[in-house]
Amino acid sequence: MNECSTSSTSSTALASLGVIPIVLVLIIIILIRRERFKSKSLFLDSKVQHVVITGGSSGIGLCIAKECCRLTKKDGSPMFSHVSLIARNMSKLQVAKEEVEKTSSNNKVVVTIVSADVSNYEELSETLKTTILTSNIPTPTLLFNVAGTSIPCRFLESDPSIYSELMSINYLGSVYTTRAVAPLMVENGGGTIVLTSSVAGQVGTYGYTAYSPTKFALRGFAEALMMELAPFNVHVQLSFPPNTDTPGFEKENILKMEECRLIEDEAGLFQPEEIAQKMVKEALSNNTRYLVWFGLEGWMMSTLTCGMSGVHNFVDALCQILLLSLFRFVSLFYLKKFRSLVESCHSKRTNQKG
């Protein structure tokens, strides 16, 4: 009788332990949904005038520009009076300008395009000083660093020059642009700087030995920069877009190895419009979130890799405290599947060569 009672108690205890994580997940999902739909006042509503976007000629950058032009303040006036697009190709910028102006026709937003190489600080800073960082245009209050590129490659087969090329564009390009704009934000009393990393900046996967380090580097920069600029009311955000259906992604797919494609298929494909909408919304929220994620897997990954990153709301802190161990357990199954895919593809190539 006692043995049965003990066995029953043990089973109940084990069942309870299994239920606890599920209950916690449900509670947190409810809190997240409440947080998502809760009305938030826009940051610096009276001062938001000028948004600067690197990589603004296509993809996510262009969609961000369009989204900014659609927004209005509480009184019905345009959220931004000026939108500035920075990219290298002037012909693409001209086409982008026309598209953005069509979006802003009702709001009459002034769209300025700047042809500059963000990886060249001297050229970039001088060009910006004579174009959009002048007394004739309002001081930027929002900066989206979106410019970036990816070259999938196997480390043992790659040209070493790829590594410096991607670091110059993806990492230094954001550093240089931020260095040119941030001092003006400080003088103006505040602003928000968005750095665009990637899911590949949270976990390194096959084929991204050149790309992932550049996106990981942005995290270290963002964490240090956030501490330095906080006293000046300048917020820093780090965004982790997943695979997004952009022209750059299409070019990237041409070079991708089978292993890389199979691993990425697990995460699906997002549209640039939905990525842009969330990035703009989070950048303008009063309670500025530090880590910006997309989708359920993005939320899990941001929680799993939170490290010593800043926390700006109760929900994020609760997720990280309660779910870190659980998500680590789940991640082991992902890693096992990725390893299996890599080994399968390697065996297949070896047999074909044989």
C-alpha positions as CSV (number, residue, x, y, z in Angstrom):
1,M,0.0,0.0,0.0
2,N,2.8,2.4,0.9
3,E,4.8,1.4,-2.2
4,C,1.8,2.2,-4.4
5,S,1.2,5.5,-2.6
6,T,4.9,6.4,-3.0
7,S,4.8,5.4,-6.7
8,S,1.7,7.5,-7.2
9,T,3.2,10.5,-5.5
10,S,6.4,10.2,-7.6
11,S,4.3,10.1,-10.8
12,T,2.3,13.1,-9.7
13,A,5.5,15.0,-9.0
14,L,7.0,14.1,-12.3
15,A,3.8,15.1,-14.1
16,S,3.8,18.4,-12.2
17,L,7.4,19.1,-13.3
18,G,6.4,18.5,-16.9
19,V,3.4,20.8,-16.6
20,I,5.4,23.7,-15.0
21,P,7.4,24.6,-18.2
22,I,4.2,24.5,-20.3
23,V,2.4,26.8,-17.9
24,L,5.3,29.2,-17.8
25,V,5.4,29.3,-21.6
26,L,1.7,30.0,-21.8
27,I,1.9,32.8,-19.2
28,I,4.8,34.4,-21.0
29,I,3.1,34.1,-24.4
30,I,0.1,35.9,-22.9
31,L,2.3,38.6,-21.5
32,I,4.1,39.0,-24.8
33,R,0.8,39.4,-26.7
34,R,-0.3,42.1,-24.2
35,E,3.0,43.8,-24.6
36,R,2.7,43.7,-28.4
37,F,-0.7,45.2,-28.6
38,K,-0.3,47.7,-25.7
39,S,-0.6,51.3,-26.9
40,K,2.8,53.0,-26.8
41,S,3.6,56.7,-27.2
42,L,6.2,57.4,-29.9
43,F,9.7,58.3,-28.8
44,L,10.5,62.0,-28.9
45,D,7.2,62.6,-30.7
46,S,7.8,66.4,-31.0
47,K,11.4,66.0,-32.1
48,V,11.1,63.1,-34.6
49,Q,11.8,64.8,-38.0
50,H,14.6,63.2,-39.9
51,V,15.3,59.5,-40.5
52,V,18.5,58.3,-42.1
53,I,18.7,54.8,-43.7
54,T,21.8,53.1,-45.1
55,G,21.2,50.4,-47.6
56,G,18.1,52.4,-48.5
57,S,18.0,51.6,-52.3
58,S,16.5,48.2,-52.0
59,G,15.3,45.4,-49.7
60,I,14.7,46.0,-46.0
61,G,16.2,49.6,-46.2
62,L,13.8,50.6,-48.9
63,C,10.8,49.1,-47.1
64,I,11.8,51.0,-43.9
65,A,11.8,54.3,-45.9
66,K,8.3,53.6,-47.2
67,E,7.0,52.7,-43.8
68,C,8.5,55.9,-42.3
69,C,6.7,57.9,-45.0
70,R,3.3,56.3,-44.2
71,L,3.4,57.2,-40.5
72,T,1.7,60.2,-39.0
73,K,1.9,61.8,-35.5
74,K,-1.0,62.2,-33.2
75,D,-2.1,65.5,-34.8
76,G,-2.1,63.9,-38.2
77,S,1.1,65.5,-39.5
78,P,3.9,63.4,-41.0
79,M,6.0,61.5,-38.5
80,F,9.1,62.5,-40.5
81,S,9.6,65.6,-42.5
82,H,12.8,64.2,-44.1
83,V,13.9,60.7,-45.1
84,S,17.5,60.3,-46.3
85,L,18.6,57.2,-48.2
86,I,22.3,56.2,-48.4
87,A,23.7,53.6,-50.8
88,R,26.5,53.3,-53.4
89,N,24.6,53.0,-56.6
90,M,23.0,56.3,-57.7
91,S,20.8,54.8,-60.4
92,K,19.2,52.4,-57.8
93,L,18.9,55.3,-55.4
94,Q,17.0,57.4,-58.0
95,V,14.5,54.6,-58.6
96,A,14.2,54.1,-54.8
97,K,13.5,57.8,-54.4
98,E,10.7,57.7,-56.9
99,E,9.1,54.7,-55.1
100,V,9.4,56.4,-51.7
101,E,8.0,59.7,-52.9
102,K,4.9,57.9,-54.3
103,T,4.4,56.4,-50.8
104,S,4.9,59.9,-49.2
105,S,2.7,61.8,-51.7
106,N,0.0,62.4,-49.0
107,N,2.5,63.3,-46.3
108,K,4.8,65.4,-48.5
109,V,8.0,64.0,-47.0
110,V,11.2,65.3,-48.4
111,V,13.3,62.4,-49.7
112,T,17.0,62.9,-50.1
113,I,19.4,60.4,-51.7
114,V,23.1,60.2,-51.0
115,S,25.6,58.1,-53.0
116,A,28.4,57.1,-50.6
117,D,30.5,54.1,-49.6
118,V,29.8,53.4,-45.9
119,S,33.0,51.4,-45.6
120,N,35.1,54.6,-46.3
121,Y,34.8,56.9,-43.3
122,E,36.5,59.9,-44.9
123,E,34.3,59.8,-48.0
124,L,31.2,59.1,-46.0
125,S,31.6,61.8,-43.4
126,E,32.5,64.5,-45.9
127,T,29.6,63.5,-48.2
128,L,27.1,63.5,-45.3
129,K,28.3,66.9,-44.1
130,T,27.5,68.5,-47.4
131,T,24.2,66.7,-48.0
132,I,22.0,65.7,-45.1
133,L,24.0,66.8,-42.0
134,T,23.6,70.5,-42.7
135,S,21.8,73.4,-41.0
136,N,19.2,73.3,-43.9
137,I,17.9,69.9,-42.9
138,P,16.6,68.8,-39.4
139,T,19.1,66.8,-37.3
140,P,18.6,63.1,-37.6
141,T,16.6,61.6,-34.7
142,L,16.6,58.1,-36.1
143,L,19.3,56.1,-37.9
144,F,18.8,52.7,-39.4
145,N,22.1,51.0,-40.3
146,V,20.8,48.4,-42.8
147,A,23.6,48.3,-45.5
148,G,25.2,44.9,-45.6
149,T,26.0,42.0,-47.9
150,S,26.7,38.3,-47.6
151,I,29.0,35.9,-49.5
152,P,28.4,32.3,-48.6
153,C,31.6,30.2,-48.7
154,R,33.5,27.3,-47.2
155,F,36.4,28.5,-45.2
156,L,38.9,26.1,-46.7
157,E,37.9,27.1,-50.3
158,S,37.4,30.8,-49.8
159,D,39.5,33.8,-50.9
160,P,40.8,35.5,-47.7
161,S,40.0,38.9,-49.1
162,I,36.3,38.1,-48.6
163,Y,36.7,38.4,-44.8
164,S,38.0,42.0,-44.9
165,E,35.5,43.0,-47.5
166,L,32.5,41.9,-45.5
167,M,33.9,43.3,-42.2
168,S,34.4,46.7,-43.9
169,I,30.8,46.8,-45.2
170,N,28.8,45.0,-42.5
171,Y,30.6,46.1,-39.4
172,L,32.7,49.2,-40.1
173,G,30.0,50.6,-42.4
174,S,27.6,50.7,-39.4
175,V,30.3,52.0,-37.1
176,Y,31.3,54.8,-39.5
177,T,27.8,56.0,-40.2
178,T,26.9,55.9,-36.5
179,R,30.1,57.9,-35.7
180,A,29.0,60.6,-38.2
181,V,25.4,60.9,-37.0
182,A,25.5,60.2,-33.2
183,P,27.2,63.4,-32.2
184,L,24.4,65.4,-33.7
185,M,21.8,63.3,-31.9
186,V,23.6,64.0,-28.6
187,E,23.5,67.8,-29.4
188,N,19.9,67.6,-30.3
189,G,18.9,65.9,-27.0
190,G,18.4,62.3,-28.1
191,G,17.5,59.8,-30.8
192,T,17.6,56.1,-31.7
193,I,20.3,54.2,-33.5
194,V,19.3,50.8,-35.0
195,L,22.1,48.3,-35.9
196,T,21.0,45.5,-38.2
197,S,22.6,42.2,-37.3
198,S,21.1,38.9,-38.4
199,V,20.1,35.5,-37.0
200,A,23.6,34.6,-38.3
201,G,24.9,37.1,-35.7
202,Q,23.4,34.9,-33.0
203,V,24.5,31.5,-34.2
204,G,27.2,30.5,-36.7
205,T,26.2,28.0,-39.3
206,Y,27.6,26.2,-42.3
207,G,28.8,28.6,-45.1
208,Y,28.9,31.8,-43.0
209,T,32.5,31.8,-41.7
210,A,32.9,35.2,-43.5
211,Y,29.5,36.6,-42.8
212,S,28.6,35.6,-39.3
213,P,31.6,37.2,-37.5
214,T,30.7,40.6,-39.0
215,K,27.2,40.4,-37.5
216,F,28.5,39.0,-34.2
217,A,30.8,42.0,-34.0
218,L,27.8,44.4,-34.2
219,R,26.5,42.9,-30.9
220,G,29.7,43.8,-29.0
221,F,29.6,47.3,-30.5
222,A,25.9,47.8,-29.7
223,E,26.3,46.7,-26.1
224,A,29.2,49.1,-25.4
225,L,27.6,51.9,-27.4
226,M,24.4,51.6,-25.5
227,M,26.1,52.2,-22.2
228,E,28.0,55.2,-23.6
229,L,25.1,57.0,-25.2
230,A,22.4,56.3,-22.5
231,P,23.3,59.4,-20.5
232,F,22.5,61.5,-23.6
233,N,19.1,59.9,-24.2
234,V,20.3,58.2,-27.4
235,H,18.9,54.7,-27.6
236,V,20.6,51.8,-29.3
237,Q,18.8,48.8,-30.8
238,L,20.1,45.6,-32.2
239,S,17.9,43.9,-34.8
240,F,18.1,40.2,-35.9
241,P,16.3,39.8,-39.2
242,P,15.9,36.2,-40.4
243,N,16.1,35.1,-44.1
244,T,14.3,37.8,-46.0
245,D,13.1,37.9,-49.6
246,T,15.3,40.7,-50.9
247,P,17.4,41.2,-54.1
248,G,20.5,40.6,-51.9
249,F,19.1,37.3,-50.7
250,E,18.5,36.2,-54.2
251,K,22.1,36.9,-55.2
252,E,23.3,35.1,-52.1
253,N,21.3,32.0,-53.0
254,I,23.3,31.6,-56.2
255,L,26.5,30.9,-54.1
256,K,24.9,28.9,-51.3
257,M,26.0,25.3,-50.7
258,E,23.4,22.6,-50.2
259,E,24.2,22.4,-46.5
260,C,23.6,26.1,-46.1
261,R,20.3,26.0,-48.0
262,L,19.0,23.0,-46.0
263,I,19.8,24.6,-42.6
264,E,18.1,27.9,-43.7
265,D,15.0,26.1,-44.9
266,E,14.3,25.2,-41.3
267,A,13.7,28.9,-40.5
268,G,11.5,29.8,-43.5
269,L,11.5,33.1,-45.4
270,F,10.1,36.5,-44.3
271,Q,9.0,39.4,-46.5
272,P,10.9,42.7,-46.2
273,E,7.8,44.7,-45.6
274,E,7.0,42.8,-42.3
275,I,10.6,43.1,-41.2
276,A,10.6,46.8,-41.9
277,Q,7.3,47.4,-40.1
278,K,8.5,45.8,-36.9
279,M,11.9,47.5,-37.0
280,V,10.2,51.0,-37.4
281,K,7.6,50.2,-34.7
282,E,10.2,49.1,-32.2
283,A,12.5,52.1,-33.0
284,L,9.7,54.5,-32.3
285,S,8.3,52.9,-29.2
286,N,8.5,54.8,-25.9
287,N,9.9,51.7,-24.1
288,T,12.7,51.1,-26.6
289,R,13.6,47.4,-26.7
290,Y,17.3,46.6,-27.1
291,L,17.0,43.2,-28.9
292,V,14.5,43.1,-31.8
293,W,13.5,39.6,-33.0
294,F,11.1,38.2,-35.6
295,G,8.8,35.2,-35.3
296,L,8.7,32.5,-32.6
297,E,12.1,31.1,-33.4
298,G,13.6,34.6,-33.4
299,W,12.1,35.1,-29.9
300,M,13.6,31.8,-28.7
301,M,17.0,32.6,-30.2
302,S,17.1,36.1,-28.7
303,T,16.2,34.7,-25.3
304,L,18.7,31.9,-25.6
305,T,21.6,34.2,-26.6
306,C,20.7,37.1,-24.3
307,G,24.0,37.0,-22.4
308,M,24.7,40.4,-20.7
309,S,22.5,42.4,-23.1
310,G,20.4,45.2,-21.8
311,V,16.8,44.6,-20.8
312,H,14.2,47.3,-21.2
313,N,10.9,45.6,-20.1
314,F,9.6,43.1,-17.6
315,V,8.5,40.5,-20.2
316,D,12.0,40.2,-21.8
317,A,13.6,39.8,-18.3
318,L,11.0,37.2,-17.3
319,C,11.5,35.2,-20.5
320,Q,15.3,35.1,-20.1
321,I,15.2,34.2,-16.4
322,L,12.6,31.4,-16.7
323,L,13.1,29.9,-20.2
324,L,16.9,30.0,-20.8
325,S,17.5,26.4,-19.7
326,L,14.4,25.1,-21.5
327,F,15.5,26.8,-24.8
328,R,19.0,25.5,-24.4
329,F,17.6,22.0,-24.2
330,V,15.5,22.6,-27.4
331,S,18.5,24.0,-29.2
332,L,20.4,20.7,-28.8
333,F,17.9,19.1,-31.1
334,Y,18.4,21.8,-33.7
335,L,22.2,21.4,-33.5
336,K,21.9,17.7,-33.9
337,K,19.8,18.1,-37.0
338,F,22.2,20.6,-38.5
339,R,25.1,18.3,-37.8
340,S,23.2,15.4,-39.5
341,L,22.5,17.6,-42.6
342,V,26.1,18.6,-42.9
343,E,27.4,15.0,-42.5
344,S,24.8,13.7,-45.0
345,C,25.8,16.3,-47.6
346,H,29.5,15.7,-47.1
347,S,29.0,11.9,-47.5
348,K,27.0,12.6,-50.7
349,R,29.8,14.7,-52.2
350,T,32.5,12.2,-51.2
351,N,30.6,9.4,-52.9
352,Q,30.1,11.4,-56.1
353,K,33.8,12.2,-56.3
354,G,34.6,8.5,-55.7
